[in-house]
């Protein structure tokens, strides 16, 4: 999850899911709040890219969120 400060004084949060094989983003979500729904929606978007029979491997850097 990455926090962006916007010019209007607000913040936006990006939750990307990166393919560990080639480093390309396979799912992402943006929200004004860093909550569980932000992360869950980016994971759902990434899982929607899987072909039948594929199973994902999830790695987190162990951040605070």
N, C-alpha and C positions, 0 to 999 in steps of 0.2 A: 504494500500500500504506500502511495506517495501523496504527500500534501502539497498543494499548489496555492500560493497566495494570489488572489485575483486583484486587479487594479481597483475594484470597488470596495476593497477592504474585506470581502468575504473569502472563504476558503473552499477549495474543491479537492476531492480525494479520488485518486485513480487506483483501481485494483486490477493489475494485469495478471494474466496467466501465460507463462512463457513455456514453449516447447523446449525441453532439455536437450533434444537431439540437435536442433538447428538454431535455437535461440529466437525463433519467430513467435510473436504473440498469437495465441489461439483463442483467447477470450479476454474480455475486459469489461469493467463497469466504472461509471463515474457517479459520484454522489456528493451532496453538500455535507454529509455526515460519515464519519468512519465507523460504521456499525457492521454487525454480522450480515445483514442483508446485502450490503455492498460486496462483501467477499463471496457470499453464497451465490449471488447473481453472476459474478464473473466465473465461478467454478461451473455453474450450470451452462453458461455460454461455451466454455471450453469443452465440457462433456458432450455437448450437442455436435461437436465436430468429429467425434469418434465414429469409426466404422463399426458395424456389427462384429462382435467378438473381441474388440479391443478393450483393454482395461487401463485406466490411467495410473500413474505413479505420482503421488503428491509429495513435494518437498517444500518446507518452509524455512526461512532463515531464522526462525525463532524470535521474531520481533515482538513488540509489546501488544500488537492487536491480535 
